[in-house]
Amino acid sequence: MTTVLIVDDQQLLRRGLRLLLETVADVADIEVVGESADGREALAALPRLRPDVVLTDARMPGMGGVDLVRACREQHPGLPVVVLTTFDDEALVRDAMASGAAGFLLKDSSPESLADAIRAVAAGGLVIDPRVARIAMGAPRADRHQATAEPVRPDPLAILTRAERLVAVEVATGATNAEIAASLVLAEGTVKNYVSALMRKLRARDRTALALRLSRDLRPDPDDG
């Protein structure tokens, strides 16, 4: 049984998350053992509740989710904290992951994805919503004031969505659908659909041609180093 503490300043959302985890199919192995309205309240409850995973909102009055991640790392090392938010915010994602969060999900994630993420981090894994994985793992954006004097090179893959780009990076390495699914925490059927979309958009005759095209177009420009 994996036990979870839910942290959110809105009672309605806390109860909604509890209900989702209690009613979604096949999650008899997950139990919500408590709810807290902010980071400080959660820290006070941890010694008593001893959850296996903390599921916290990112932005809350007082101690928010990122500060809670830092505090848990210091006071409860080894306790995985998953940050849950509606904000696709670069600085927030980077702060959360740099602080030691075990996961970062958007609030519109499916109940099944949420349950899978809880199981994964409880087992020592790292879970990042594919929609924000590129931000969390990529290089920081260049300073806006530095880029104005340099020409902007066209992006040959500009027609791809963010999610398609994440899959494209994996395809370029030669990864299989199963390996991509495991890496990005997606269903294998979803990955297959993304690969089909990539082949259609980039007019690749087969997967080998697609991988070659992507390995070329995703390669950093030599002048960037």
matplotlib code that plots the C-alpha trace (Angstrom):
import matplotlib.pyplot as plt

x = [0.0, 1.3, 0.1, -0.3, -0.6, -2.4, -1.4, -3.5, -4.9, -8.3, -10.4, -12.5, -9.4, -8.0, -11.2, -11.4, -7.9, -8.8, -11.9, -10.1, -7.4, -10.0, -12.4, -10.1, -9.9, -7.2, -5.8, -6.6, -2.8, -3.0, -4.4, -4.8, -3.9, -4.3, -4.8, -3.0, -3.9, -0.3, 3.4, 3.8, 0.7, 2.0, 5.4, 3.7, 1.6, 4.4, 5.8, 2.3, 1.1, 4.4, 3.1, 5.1, 4.4, 3.5, 1.3, 1.4, 0.0, 2.8, 1.4, -0.1, -0.2, 2.5, 4.7, 4.1, 5.0, 8.5, 9.4, 7.8, 10.0, 13.1, 11.9, 11.2, 14.6, 16.2, 13.9, 12.6, 15.3, 14.1, 10.4, 9.2, 7.2, 5.2, 4.3, 0.9, 0.0, -2.0, 0.9, 3.1, 5.8, 9.4, 10.8, 8.4, 9.3, 13.0, 12.7, 10.6, 13.0, 16.2, 14.7, 14.5, 10.9, 10.3, 7.7, 6.0, 2.5, -0.2, -3.6, -5.4, -3.5, -5.8, -6.5, -4.7, -1.6, -1.7, -1.9, 0.9, 3.1, 2.5, 3.5, 6.5, 8.0, 7.2, 9.4, 12.2, 11.4, 11.2, 8.1, 7.7, 4.6, 5.8, 4.3, 6.8, 9.7, 11.5, 11.4, 12.6, 15.5, 16.5, 19.0, 17.8, 16.5, 19.0, 18.7, 16.3, 18.7, 21.5, 19.6, 18.5, 21.7, 21.9, 19.9, 17.2, 17.7, 14.5, 13.3, 12.9, 10.6, 8.4, 5.3, 5.6, 3.7, 5.6, 4.6, 5.6, 9.0, 9.5, 8.7, 10.9, 13.9, 13.5, 12.8, 16.0, 18.0, 16.6, 14.4, 11.5, 7.9, 8.1, 11.3, 9.8, 6.6, 8.7, 10.9, 8.0, 5.5, 3.0, 0.9, 2.6, -0.4, -0.1, 3.5, 2.5, 0.0, 2.7, 5.2, 2.5, 1.8, 5.6, 5.9, 2.8, 4.0, 7.6, 6.6, 8.9, 8.3, 9.3, 10.6, 14.3, 13.9, 12.1, 14.9, 17.5, 15.6, 15.1, 18.7, 19.8, 17.2, 17.5, 21.3, 22.6, 24.1, 28.0, 27.9, 25.7, 28.6]
y = [0.0, 3.4, 6.2, 9.8, 13.2, 15.8, 19.5, 22.2, 25.5, 24.9, 22.3, 21.5, 20.5, 18.5, 16.5, 16.2, 14.7, 12.3, 11.2, 10.6, 8.5, 6.6, 5.8, 5.4, 1.8, -0.5, 1.8, -0.3, 0.0, 3.7, 5.3, 9.0, 9.3, 13.1, 16.6, 19.8, 23.4, 24.6, 23.6, 24.4, 22.4, 19.5, 19.6, 19.5, 16.5, 14.4, 12.9, 11.7, 10.5, 9.2, 9.1, 7.4, 10.3, 13.9, 15.4, 19.2, 22.2, 24.4, 27.8, 28.3, 31.3, 31.0, 28.0, 26.9, 23.6, 24.4, 25.5, 22.4, 20.3, 22.0, 21.6, 17.9, 17.3, 18.8, 17.4, 14.2, 13.0, 10.3, 11.4, 11.9, 15.0, 15.4, 19.0, 19.4, 22.6, 24.3, 26.5, 25.7, 28.1, 27.6, 29.2, 27.2, 23.9, 24.5, 25.6, 22.5, 20.0, 21.8, 21.7, 17.9, 17.2, 13.6, 14.6, 17.5, 17.0, 19.3, 19.3, 18.1, 14.8, 11.8, 10.0, 7.0, 9.0, 10.5, 7.1, 5.8, 8.7, 8.1, 4.5, 5.4, 8.0, 5.7, 3.1, 5.7, 7.0, 10.5, 11.5, 14.7, 15.5, 15.2, 18.6, 20.2, 17.8, 19.8, 22.9, 21.0, 19.2, 21.8, 24.6, 28.0, 30.5, 33.1, 36.5, 38.5, 41.5, 39.3, 37.8, 40.9, 41.4, 37.8, 36.5, 33.9, 30.6, 29.0, 25.9, 23.0, 21.3, 24.3, 22.5, 20.0, 20.4, 20.4, 16.8, 15.7, 17.2, 15.2, 12.0, 13.2, 13.5, 9.9, 8.6, 10.3, 8.2, 5.0, 4.2, 1.8, 2.8, 0.8, 2.6, 6.0, 5.2, 4.2, 7.3, 9.8, 8.0, 7.6, 4.7, 2.7, 3.3, 7.1, 7.0, 5.0, 7.8, 10.5, 8.6, 8.3, 12.1, 12.8, 10.6, 12.3, 15.9, 15.3, 13.2, 10.3, 7.1, 4.9, 5.1, 4.9, 7.9, 9.7, 9.0, 10.2, 13.4, 14.1, 13.3, 15.9, 18.6, 18.2, 18.4, 21.6, 24.1, 24.2, 27.9, 27.4, 26.1]
z = [0.0, -1.0, 1.3, 0.2, 1.8, -0.3, 0.1, -1.5, -0.2, -1.7, 0.2, -2.9, -4.9, -2.0, -1.7, -5.5, -5.6, -2.8, -4.6, -7.8, -6.2, -4.2, -7.1, -10.1, -11.3, -9.9, -7.2, -4.2, -3.5, -2.9, 0.2, 1.0, 4.7, 5.1, 3.7, 4.4, 3.4, 3.0, 3.3, 6.9, 7.9, 5.8, 7.5, 10.9, 9.9, 8.3, 11.5, 12.5, 9.1, 7.7, 4.0, 1.3, -1.2, -0.8, -3.6, -3.4, -5.3, -6.6, -5.7, -2.3, 0.2, 2.7, 2.0, -1.5, -3.2, -4.2, -0.6, 0.7, -1.6, -0.2, 3.4, 2.9, 1.3, 4.4, 7.1, 5.5, 3.0, 0.8, 0.9, -2.7, -3.4, -6.6, -7.6, -9.2, -10.9, -13.7, -14.6, -17.6, -16.2, -17.0, -13.8, -11.7, -13.4, -13.0, -9.4, -8.5, -10.2, -8.9, -5.4, -5.6, -6.6, -7.6, -10.1, -11.9, -13.3, -14.6, -12.9, -16.1, -15.9, -16.0, -12.7, -14.1, -14.9, -11.5, -9.8, -12.0, -11.1, -7.4, -7.8, -9.8, -7.4, -4.4, -6.1, -6.5, -10.0, -11.4, -13.3, -15.4, -17.5, -21.1, -21.8, -19.5, -19.7, -22.4, -20.1, -17.0, -18.8, -21.4, -21.3, -19.8, -22.3, -23.5, -22.0, -24.1, -24.2, -25.7, -28.6, -30.4, -32.5, -33.8, -36.8, -35.9, -37.8, -39.0, -37.2, -39.6, -37.1, -36.3, -37.4, -34.6, -31.3, -28.0, -27.3, -30.8, -30.3, -27.1, -29.0, -31.9, -29.7, -28.6, -32.2, -33.3, -30.9, -32.3, -29.3, -29.7, -29.0, -25.7, -24.7, -25.5, -23.6, -20.5, -20.8, -21.2, -19.0, -21.9, -23.1, -25.9, -28.2, -27.6, -28.7, -31.8, -32.7, -32.2, -34.4, -37.1, -36.8, -37.1, -40.3, -41.8, -41.0, -42.0, -45.0, -44.0, -45.9, -43.0, -39.4, -40.5, -42.8, -40.0, -37.5, -40.0, -40.7, -37.0, -36.1, -38.6, -37.8, -34.0, -34.1, -32.4, -34.7, -34.4, -33.9, -30.7, -28.7]

ax = plt.figure().add_subplot(projection="3d")
ax.plot(x, y, z, "-o")
ax.set_aspect("equal")
plt.show()
